[in-house]
Amino acid sequence: MPKQKKNKSKKAKGNKKQDPIFQEPKRKKKESKKEKKRNRKYPDNDPIEEEFIEELKKLGYYIKEVDGDGNCLFRSVSDQLENHEYNFDNYRQKTVDYMRDNIDYFKNFIEDDQTVEEYIDNMSQNKEWGGNLEIYALSMALHVNFYIYIYKQPIYVVKNWDDPKQNIMLTYHDGLHYNS
């Protein structure tokens, strides 16, 4: 009876690929960012969000998702005005400039734990979340009105102009995120 040949190959220390027990997991084809957004139900088939989407469809609108990185208000405005979200920093700057130019107005709305100057300095930073004060400042600086749709709530309207350059339509989700 012939002898079995011994496997003379040596395993390299720490090299799992040469270990016959280790099997490399099959990798999925990596989706592009656009494909992920297009293929994803917003978010993760959440029935509330799905109902919100259907509610907006009946009105002739849809949600265009923007990155949720703290710049979402400014990204959404960029998308509404330029059909892309990438000039968000321009809209943040316009907001901050308007607030600085009208500091006496805004100081009445800032919490006691910081000065209006500190608030505006913070708002000038990338990824600092914008809210109602920033929406008002954008409305005034850009000569636009805002209509913000929130699930199962009345439309939040910021109407400062009878003759706006444009009406900006946004959605607001879970008290944290704006989409275009």
Contact map, one row per residue, 1 for C-alpha under 8 A:
111000000000000000000000000000000000000000000000000000000000000000000000000000000000000000000000000000000000000000000000000000000000000000000000000000000000000000000000000000000000
111100000000000000000000000000000000000000000000000000000000000000000000000000000000000000000000000000000000000000000000000000000000000000000000000000000000000000000000000000000000
111110000000000000000000000000000000000000000000000000000000000000000000000000000000000000000000000000000000000000000000000000000000000000000000000000000000000000000000000000000000
011111000000000000000000000000000000000000000000000000000000000000000000000000000000000000000000000000000000000000000000000000000000000000000000000000000000000000000000000000000000
001111100000000000000000000000000000000000000000000000000000000000000000000000000000000000000000000000000000000000000000000000000000000000000000000000000000000000000000000000000000
000111110000000000000000000000000000000000000000000000000000000000000000000000000000000000000000000000000000000000000000000000000000000000000000000000000000000000000000000000000000
000011111000000000000000000000000000000000000000000000000000000000000000000000000000000000000000000000000000000000000000000000000000000000000000000000000000000000000000000000000000
000001111100000000000000000000000000000000000000000000000000000000000000000000000000000000000000000000000000000000000000000000000000000000000000000000000000000000000000000000000000
000000111110000000000000000000000000000000000000000000000000000000000000000000000000000000000000000000000000000000000000000000000000000000000000000000000000000000000000000000000000
000000011111000000000000000000000000000000000000000000000000000000000000000000000000000000000000000000000000000000000000000000000000000000000000000000000000000000000000000000000000
000000001111101001100000000000000000000000000000000000000000000000000000000000000000000000000000000000000000000000000000000000000000000000000000000000000000000000000000000000000000
000000000111111001000000000000000000000000000000000000000000000000000000000000000000000000000000000000000000000000000000000000000000000000000000000000000000000000000000000000000000
000000000011111000000000000000000000000000000000000000000000000000000000000000000000000000000000000000000000000000000000000000000000000000000000000000000000000000000000000000000000
000000000001111100000000000000000000000000000000000000000000000000000000000000000000000000000000000000000000000000000000000000000000000000000000000000000000000000000000000000000000
000000000011111111100000000000000000000000000000000000000000000000000000000000000000000000000000000000000000000000000000000000000000000000000000000000000000000000000000000000000000
000000000000011111100100000000000000000000000000000000000000000000000000000000000000000000000000000000000000000000000000000000000000000000000000000000000000000000000000000000000000
000000000000001111110111000000000000000000000000000000000000000000000000000000000000000000000000000000000000000000000000000000000000000000000000000000000000000000000000000000000000
000000000011001111110100000000000000000000000000000000000000000000000000000000000000000000000000000000000000000000000000000000000000000000000000000000000000000000000000000000000000
000000000010001111111100000000000000000000000000000000000000000000000000000000000000000000000000000000000000000000000000000000000000000000000000000000000000000000000000000000000000
000000000000000011111110000000000000000000000000000000000000000000000000000000000000000000000000000000000000000000000000000000000000000000000000000000000000000000000000000000000000
000000000000000000111110000000000000000000000000000000000000000000000000000000000000000000000000000000000000000000000000000000000000000000000000000000000000000000000000000000000000
000000000000000111111111000000000000000000000000000000000000000000000000000000000000000000000000000000000000000000000000000000000000000000000000000000000000000000000000000000000000
000000000000000010011111100000000000000000000000000000000000000000000000000000000000000000000000000000000000000000000000000000000000000000000000000000000000000000000000000000000000
000000000000000010000111110000000000000000000000000000000000000000000000000000000000000000000000000000000000000000000000000000000000000000000000000000000000000000000000000000000000
000000000000000000000011111000000000000000000000000000000000000000000000000000000000000000000000000000000000000000000000000000000000000000000000000000000000000000000000000000000000
000000000000000000000001111100000000000000000000000000000000000000000000000000000000000000000000000000000000000000000000000000000000000000000000000000000000000000000000000000000000
000000000000000000000000111110000000000000000000000000000000000000000000000000000000000000000000000000000000000000000000000000000000000000000000000000000000000000000000000000000000
000000000000000000000000011111000000000000000000000000000000000000000000000000000000000000000000000000000000000000000000000000000000000000000000000000000000000000000000000000000000
000000000000000000000000001111100000000000000000000000000000000000000000000000000000000000000000000000000000000000000000000000000000000000000000000000000000000000000000000000000000
000000000000000000000000000111110000000000000000000000000000000000000000000000000000000000000000000000000000000000000000000000000000000000000000000000000000000000000000000000000000
000000000000000000000000000011111111000000000000000000000000000000000000000000000000000000000000000000000000000000000000000000000000000000000000000000000000000000000000000000000000
000000000000000000000000000001111111000000000000000000000000000000000000000000000000000000000000000000000000000000000000000000000000000000000000000000000000000000000000000000000000
000000000000000000000000000000111111100000000000000000000000000000000000000000000000000000000000000000000000000000000000000000000000000000000000000000000000000000000000000000000000
000000000000000000000000000000111111110000000000000000000000000000000000000000000000000000000000000000000000000000000000000000000000000000000000000000000000000000000000000000000000
000000000000000000000000000000111111111000000000000000000000000000000000000000000000000000000000000000000000000000000000000000000000000000000000000000000000000000000000000000000000
000000000000000000000000000000111111111100000000000000000000000000000000000000000000000000000000000000000000000000000000000000000000000000000000000000000000000000000000000000000000
000000000000000000000000000000001111111100000000000000000000000010000000000000000000000000000000000000000000000000000000000000000000000000000000000000000000000000000000000000000000
000000000000000000000000000000000111111100000000000000000000000000000000000000000000000000000000000000000000000000000000000000000000000000000000000000000000000000000000000000000000
000000000000000000000000000000000011111110000000000000000000000000000000000000000000000000000000000000000000000000000000000000000000000000000000000000000000000000000000000000000000
000000000000000000000000000000000001111111110000000000000000000000000000000000000000000000000000000000000000000000000000000000000000000000000000000000000000000000000000000000000000
000000000000000000000000000000000000001111111000010000000000000000000000000000000000000000000000000000000000000000000000000000000000000000000000000000000000000000000000000000000000
000000000000000000000000000000000000000111111100110000000000000000000000000000000000000000000000000000000000000000000000000000000000000000000000000000000000000000000000000000000000
000000000000000000000000000000000000000111111100100000000000000000000000000000000000000000000000000000000000000000000000000000000000000000000000000000000000000000000000000000000000
000000000000000000000000000000000000000111111100000000000000000000000000000000000000000000000000000000000000000000000000000000000000000000000000000000000000000000000000000000000000
000000000000000000000000000000000000000011111110110000000000000000000000000000000000000000000000000000000000000000000000000000000000000000000000000000000000000000000000000000000000
000000000000000000000000000000000000000001111111110000000000000000000000000000000000000000000000000000000000000000000000000000000000000000000000000000000000000000000000000000000000
000000000000000000000000000000000000000000001111111000000000000000000000000000000000000000000000000000000000000000000000000000000000000000000000000000000000000000000000000000000000
000000000000000000000000000000000000000000000111111100000000000000000000000000000000000000000000000000000000000000000000000000000000000000000000000000000000000000000000000000000000
000000000000000000000000000000000000000001101111111110000000000000000000000000000000000000000000000000000000000000000000000000000000000000000000000000100000000000000000000000000000
000000000000000000000000000000000000000011001111111111000000000000000000000000000000000000000000000000000000000000000000000000000000000000000000000000000000000000000000000000000000
000000000000000000000000000000000000000000000011111111100000000000000000000000000000000000000000000000000000000000000000000000000000000000000000000000000000000000000000000000000000
000000000000000000000000000000000000000000000001111111110000000000000000000000000000000000000000000000000000000000000000000000000000000000000000000000110000000000000000000000000000
000000000000000000000000000000000000000000000000111111111000011000000000000000000000000000000000000000000000000000000000000000000000000000000000000000000000000000000000000000000000
000000000000000000000000000000000000000000000000011111111100000000000000000000000000000000000000000000000000000000000000000000000000000000000000000000000000000000000000000000000000
000000000000000000000000000000000000000000000000001111111110000000000000000000000000000000000000000000000000000000000000000000000000000000000000000000000000000000000000000000000000
000000000000000000000000000000000000000000000000000111111111111000000000000000000000000000000000000000000000000000000000000000000000000000000000000000000000000000000000000000000000
000000000000000000000000000000000000000000000000000011111111110000000000000000000000000000000000000000000000000000000000000000000000000000000000000000000000000000000000000000000000
000000000000000000000000000000000000000000000000000001111111100000000000000000000000000000000000000000000000000000000000000000000000000000000000000000000000000000000000000000000000
000000000000000000000000000000000000000000000000000000111111100000000000000000000000000000000000000000000000000000000000000000000000000000000000000000000000000000000000000000000000
000000000000000000000000000000000000000000000000000000011111110000000000000000000000000000000000000000000000000000000000000000000000000000000000000000000000000000000000000000000000
000000000000000000000000000000000000000000000000000000011111111000000000000000000000000000000000000000000000000000000000000000000000000000000000000000000000000000000000000000000000
000000000000000000000000000000000000000000000000000010011001111100000000000000000000000000000000000000000000000000000000000000000000000000000000000000000000000000000000000000000000
000000000000000000000000000000000000000000000000000010010000111110000000000000000000000000000000000000000000000000000000000000000000000000000000000000000000000000000000001000000011
000000000000000000000000000000000000000000000000000000000000011111000000000000000000000000000000000000000000000000000000000000000000000000000000000000000000000000000000000000000011
000000000000000000000000000000000000100000000000000000000000001111100000000000000000000000000000000000000000000000000000000000000000000000000000000000000000000000000000000000000011
000000000000000000000000000000000000000000000000000000000000000111110001001100000000100000000000000000000000000000000000000000000000000000000000000000000000000000000000000000000111
000000000000000000000000000000000000000000000000000000000000000011111011001000000000000000000000000000000000000000000000000000000000000000000000000000000000000000000000000000000000
000000000000000000000000000000000000000000000000000000000000000001111111000000000000000000000000000000000000000000000000000000000000000000000000000000000000000000000000000000001100
000000000000000000000000000000000000000000000000000000000000000000111111000000000000000000000000000000000000000000000000000000100000000000000000000000000000000000000000000000000000
000000000000000000000000000000000000000000000000000000000000000000011111100000000000000000000000000000000000000000000000000001111100000000000000000000000000000000000000000000000000
000000000000000000000000000000000000000000000000000000000000000000111111111000000000000100000000000000000000000000000000000001111100000000000000000000000000000000000000000000000000
000000000000000000000000000000000000000000000000000000000000000001111111111100000000000000000000000000000000000000000000000000001000000000000000000000000000000000000000000000001110
000000000000000000000000000000000000000000000000000000000000000000000111111110000000000000000000000000000000000000000000000000001110000000000000000000000000000000000000000000001110
000000000000000000000000000000000000000000000000000000000000000000000011111111000000100110110000000000000000000000000000000000000100000000000000000000000000000000000000000000000000
000000000000000000000000000000000000000000000000000000000000000001100011111111100001111100000000000000000000000000000000000000000000000000000000000000000000000000000000000000000000
000000000000000000000000000000000000000000000000000000000000000001000001111111110000100100000000000000000000000000000000000000000000000000000000000000000000000000000000010000000111
000000000000000000000000000000000000000000000000000000000000000000000000111111111000100100100000000000000000000000000000000000000000000000000000000000000000000000000001000000000001
000000000000000000000000000000000000000000000000000000000000000000000000011111111111111100100000000000000000000000000000000000000000000000000000000000000000000000000000000000000000
000000000000000000000000000000000000000000000000000000000000000000000000001111111111110000000000000000000000000000000000000000000000000000000000000000000000000000000000000000000001
000000000000000000000000000000000000000000000000000000000000000000000000000111111111000000000000000000000000000000000000000000000000000000000000000000000000000000000001100000000001
000000000000000000000000000000000000000000000000000000000000000000000000000011111110000000000000000000000000000000000000000000000000000000000000000000000000000000000001000000000000
000000000000000000000000000000000000000000000000000000000000000000000000000001111111100000000000000000000000000000000000000000000000000000000000000000000000000000000000000000000000
000000000000000000000000000000000000000000000000000000000000000000000000000001111111100000000000000000000000000000000000000000000000000000000000000000000000000000000000000000000000
000000000000000000000000000000000000000000000000000000000000000000000000001001110111111000000000000000000000000000000000000000000000000000000000000000000000000000000000000000000000
000000000000000000000000000000000000000000000000000000000000000001000000011111100111111100000000000000000000000000000000000000000000000000000000000000000000000000000000000000000000
000000000000000000000000000000000000000000000000000000000000000000000000001001100001111110000000000000000000000000000000000000000000000000000000000000000000000000000000000000000000
000000000000000000000000000000000000000000000000000000000000000000000000001001000001111111100000000000000000000000000000000000000000000000000000000000000000000000000000000000000000
000000000000000000000000000000000000000000000000000000000000000000000010011111000000111111110000000000000000000000000000000000000000000000000000000000000000000000000000000000000000
000000000000000000000000000000000000000000000000000000000000000000000000010000000000011111111000000000000000000000000000000001000000000000000000000000000000000000000000000000000000
000000000000000000000000000000000000000000000000000000000000000000000000000000000000001111111100000000000000000000000000000000000000000000000000000000000000000000000000000000000000
000000000000000000000000000000000000000000000000000000000000000000000000010011000000001111111110000000000000000000000000000000000000000001000000000000000000000000000000000000000000
000000000000000000000000000000000000000000000000000000000000000000000000010000000000000111111111000000000000000000000000001100000000000000000000000000000000000000000000000000000000
000000000000000000000000000000000000000000000000000000000000000000000000000000000000000011111111100000000000000000000000000100000000000000000000000000000000000000000000000000000000
000000000000000000000000000000000000000000000000000000000000000000000000000000000000000001111111110000000000000000000000000000000000000001001000000000000000000000000000000000000000
000000000000000000000000000000000000000000000000000000000000000000000000000000000000000000111111111000000000000000000000000000000000010011001000000000000000000000000000000000000000
000000000000000000000000000000000000000000000000000000000000000000000000000000000000000000011111111100000000000000000001001100000000000000000000000000000000000000000000000000000000
000000000000000000000000000000000000000000000000000000000000000000000000000000000000000000001111111110000000000000000000000000000000000000000000000000000000000000000000000000000000
000000000000000000000000000000000000000000000000000000000000000000000000000000000000000000000111111111000000000000000000000000000000000011011000000000000000000000000000000000000000
000000000000000000000000000000000000000000000000000000000000000000000000000000000000000000000011111111100100000000000001000000000000000010000000000000000000000000000000000000000000
000000000000000000000000000000000000000000000000000000000000000000000000000000000000000000000001111111100000000000001001000000000000000000000000000000000000000000000000000000000000
000000000000000000000000000000000000000000000000000000000000000000000000000000000000000000000000111111100000000000000000000000000000000000000000000000000000000000000000000000000000
000000000000000000000000000000000000000000000000000000000000000000000000000000000000000000000000011111111100000000000000000000000000000000000000000000000000000000000000000000000000
000000000000000000000000000000000000000000000000000000000000000000000000000000000000000000000000001111111110000000010000000000000000000000000000000000000000000000000000000000000000
000000000000000000000000000000000000000000000000000000000000000000000000000000000000000000000000000001111111000000000000000000000000000000000000000000000000000000000000000000000000
000000000000000000000000000000000000000000000000000000000000000000000000000000000000000000000000000001111111000000000000000000000000000000000000000000000000000000000000000000000000
000000000000000000000000000000000000000000000000000000000000000000000000000000000000000000000000001001111111110000010000000000000000100000000000000000000000000000000000000000000000
000000000000000000000000000000000000000000000000000000000000000000000000000000000000000000000000000000111111110000110000000000000000000000000000000000000000000000000000000000000000
000000000000000000000000000000000000000000000000000000000000000000000000000000000000000000000000000000011111110000000000000000000000000000000000000000000000000000000000000000000000
000000000000000000000000000000000000000000000000000000000000000000000000000000000000000000000000000000000111111000000000000000000000000000000000000000000000000000000000000000000000
000000000000000000000000000000000000000000000000000000000000000000000000000000000000000000000000000000000111111101110010000000000000000000000000000000000000000000000000000000000000
000000000000000000000000000000000000000000000000000000000000000000000000000000000000000000000000000000000000111111100000000000000000000000000000000000000000000000000000000000000000
000000000000000000000000000000000000000000000000000000000000000000000000000000000000000000000000000000000000011111100000000000000000000000000000000000000000000000000000000000000000
000000000000000000000000000000000000000000000000000000000000000000000000000000000000000000000000000000000000001111100000000000000000000000000000000000000000000000000000000000000000
000000000000000000000000000000000000000000000000000000000000000000000000000000000000000000000000000000000000011111110110000000000000000000000000000000000000000000000000000000000000
000000000000000000000000000000000000000000000000000000000000000000000000000000000000000000000000000000000010011111111110000000000000000000000000000000000000000000000000000000000000
000000000000000000000000000000000000000000000000000000000000000000000000000000000000000000000000000000100110010001111111000000000000000000000000000000000000000000000000000000000000
000000000000000000000000000000000000000000000000000000000000000000000000000000000000000000000000000100000000000000111111100000000000000000000000000000000000000000000000000000000000
000000000000000000000000000000000000000000000000000000000000000000000000000000000000000000000000000000000000000001111111110000000000000000000000000000000000000000000000000000000000
000000000000000000000000000000000000000000000000000000000000000000000000000000000000000000000000000000000000010001111111111000000000000000000000000000000000000000000000000000000000
000000000000000000000000000000000000000000000000000000000000000000000000000000000000000000000001001100000000000000011111111100000000000000000000000000000000000000000000000000000000
000000000000000000000000000000000000000000000000000000000000000000000000000000000000000000000000000000000000000000001111111110000000000000000000000000000000000000000000000000000000
000000000000000000000000000000000000000000000000000000000000000000000000000000000000000000000000000000000000000000000111111110010000000000000000000000000000000000000000000000000000
000000000000000000000000000000000000000000000000000000000000000000000000000000000000000000010001000000000000000000000011111111011100000000000000000000000000000000000000000000000000
000000000000000000000000000000000000000000000000000000000000000000000000000000000000000000011001000000000000000000000001111111010000000000000000000000000000000000000000000000000000
000000000000000000000000000000000000000000000000000000000000000000000000000000000000000000000000000000000000000000000000111111110000000000000000000000000000000000000000000000000000
000000000000000000000000000000000000000000000000000000000000000000000110000000000000000010000000000000000000000000000000001111110000000000000000000000000000000000000000000000000000
000000000000000000000000000000000000000000000000000000000000000000001110000000000000000000000000000000000000000000000000000011111000000000000000000000000000000000000000000000000000
000000000000000000000000000000000000000000000000000000000000000000000110000000000000000000000000000000000000000000000000011111111100000000000000000000000000000000000000000000000000
000000000000000000000000000000000000000000000000000000000000000000000111100000000000000000000000000000000000000000000000001000111110000000000000000000000000000000000000000000000000
000000000000000000000000000000000000000000000000000000000000000000000110110000000000000000000000000000000000000000000000001000011111111000000000000000000000000000000000000000000000
000000000000000000000000000000000000000000000000000000000000000000000000100000000000000000000000000000000000000000000000000000001111111000000000000000000000000000000000000000000000
000000000000000000000000000000000000000000000000000000000000000000000000000000000000000000000000000000000000000000000000000000000111111100000000000000000000000000000000000000000000
000000000000000000000000000000000000000000000000000000000000000000000000000000000000000000000000000000000100000000000000000000000111111110000000000000000000000000000000000000000000
000000000000000000000000000000000000000000000000000000000000000000000000000000000000000000000010000000000000000000000000000000000111111111000000000000000000000000000000000000000000
000000000000000000000000000000000000000000000000000000000000000000000000000000000000000000000000000000000000000000000000000000000111111111100000010000000000010000000000000000000000
000000000000000000000000000000000000000000000000000000000000000000000000000000000000000000000000000000000000000000000000000000000001111111110000000000000000010000000000000000000000
000000000000000000000000000000000000000000000000000000000000000000000000000000000000000000000010011000000000000000000000000000000000111111111000000000000000000000000000000000000000
000000000000000000000000000000000000000000000000000000000000000000000000000000000000000000100110010000000000000000000000000000000000011111111111000000000000000000000000000000000000
000000000000000000000000000000000000000000000000000000000000000000000000000000000000000000000000000000000000000000000000000000000000001111111111110000000000011100000000000000000000
000000000000000000000000000000000000000000000000000000000000000000000000000000000000000000000000010000000000000000000000000000000000000111111111000000000000000100000000000000000000
000000000000000000000000000000000000000000000000000000000000000000000000000000000000000000000110010000000000000000000000000000000000000011111110000000000000000000000000000000000000
000000000000000000000000000000000000000000000000000000000000000000000000000000000000000000000000000000000000000000000000000000000000000001111111000000000000000000001000000000000000
000000000000000000000000000000000000000000000000000000000000000000000000000000000000000000000000000000000000000000000000000000000000000001111111100000000000000110011100000000000000
000000000000000000000000000000000000000000000000000000000000000000000000000000000000000000000000000000000000000000000000000000000000000001110111110000000000001110011111000000000000
000000000000000000000000000000000000000000000000000000000000000000000000000000000000000000000000000000000000000000000000000000000000000000100011111000000000111110010111000000000000
000000000000000000000000000000000000000000000000000000000000000000000000000000000000000000000000000000000000000000000000000000000000001000100001111100000001111000000011110000000000
000000000000000000000000000000000000000000000000000000000000000000000000000000000000000000000000000000000000000000000000000000000000000000000000111110000011110000000011110000000000
000000000000000000000000000000000000000000000000000000000000000000000000000000000000000000000000000000000000000000000000000000000000000000000000011111000011100000000000111100000000
000000000000000000000000000000000000000000000000000000000000000000000000000000000000000000000000000000000000000000000000000000000000000000000000001111101111000000000000111100000000
000000000000000000000000000000000000000000000000000000000000000000000000000000000000000000000000000000000000000000000000000000000000000000000000000111111111000000000000001110000000
000000000000000000000000000000000000000000000000100100000000000000000000000000000000000000000000000000000000000000000000000000000000000000000000000011111000000000000000000110000000
000000000000000000000000000000000000000000000000000100000000000000000000000000000000000000000000000000000000000000000000000000000000000000000000000001111100000000000000000000000000
000000000000000000000000000000000000000000000000000000000000000000000000000000000000000000000000000000000000000000000000000000000000000000000000000011111110000000000000000000000000
000000000000000000000000000000000000000000000000000000000000000000000000000000000000000000000000000000000000000000000000000000000000000000000000000011011111000000000000000000000000
000000000000000000000000000000000000000000000000000000000000000000000000000000000000000000000000000000000000000000000000000000000000000000000000001111001111100000000000000000000000
000000000000000000000000000000000000000000000000000000000000000000000000000000000000000000000000000000000000000000000000000000000000000000000000011111000111110000000000000000000000
000000000000000000000000000000000000000000000000000000000000000000000000000000000000000000000000000000000000000000000000000000000000000000000000111100000011111000000000000000000000
000000000000000000000000000000000000000000000000000000000000000000000000000000000000000000000000000000000000000000000000000000000000001100100000111000000001111100000000000000000000
000000000000000000000000000000000000000000000000000000000000000000000000000000000000000000000000000000000000000000000000000000000000000000100001110000000000111111000000000000000000
000000000000000000000000000000000000000000000000000000000000000000000000000000000000000000000000000000000000000000000000000000000000000000110011100000000000011111000000000000000000
000000000000000000000000000000000000000000000000000000000000000000000000000000000000000000000000000000000000000000000000000000000000000000000011100000000000001111110000000000000000
000000000000000000000000000000000000000000000000000000000000000000000000000000000000000000000000000000000000000000000000000000000000000000000000000000000000001111110000000000000000
000000000000000000000000000000000000000000000000000000000000000000000000000000000000000000000000000000000000000000000000000000000000000000000000000000000000000011111000000000000000
000000000000000000000000000000000000000000000000000000000000000000000000000000000000000000000000000000000000000000000000000000000000000000000011100000000000000011111110000000000000
000000000000000000000000000000000000000000000000000000000000000000000000000000000000000000000000000000000000000000000000000000000000000000000111000000000000000000111110000000000000
000000000000000000000000000000000000000000000000000000000000000000000000000000000000000000000000000000000000000000000000000000000000000000000011100000000000000000011111000000000000
000000000000000000000000000000000000000000000000000000000000000000000000000000000000000000000000000000000000000000000000000000000000000000000001111000000000000000011111100000000000
000000000000000000000000000000000000000000000000000000000000000000000000000010011000000000000000000000000000000000000000000000000000000000000001111000000000000000000111110000000000
000000000000000000000000000000000000000000000000000000000000000000000000000000010000000000000000000000000000000000000000000000000000000000000000011110000000000000000011111000000001
000000000000000000000000000000000000000000000000000000000000000000000000000100000000000000000000000000000000000000000000000000000000000000000000011110000000000000000001111100000111
000000000000000000000000000000000000000000000000000000000000001000000000000000000000000000000000000000000000000000000000000000000000000000000000000111000000000000000000111110000111
000000000000000000000000000000000000000000000000000000000000000000000000000000000000000000000000000000000000000000000000000000000000000000000000000111100000000000000000011111111110
000000000000000000000000000000000000000000000000000000000000000000000000000000000000000000000000000000000000000000000000000000000000000000000000000001100000000000000000001111111110
000000000000000000000000000000000000000000000000000000000000000000000000000000000000000000000000000000000000000000000000000000000000000000000000000000000000000000000000000111111000
000000000000000000000000000000000000000000000000000000000000000000000000000000000000000000000000000000000000000000000000000000000000000000000000000000000000000000000000000111111000
000000000000000000000000000000000000000000000000000000000000000000000000000000000000000000000000000000000000000000000000000000000000000000000000000000000000000000000000000111111100
000000000000000000000000000000000000000000000000000000000000000000010001100000000000000000000000000000000000000000000000000000000000000000000000000000000000000000000000000111111110
000000000000000000000000000000000000000000000000000000000000000001010001100100000000000000000000000000000000000000000000000000000000000000000000000000000000000000000000011110011111
000000000000000000000000000000000000000000000000000000000000001111000001100100000000000000000000000000000000000000000000000000000000000000000000000000000000000000000000011110001111
000000000000000000000000000000000000000000000000000000000000001111000000000110110000000000000000000000000000000000000000000000000000000000000000000000000000000000000000111000000111
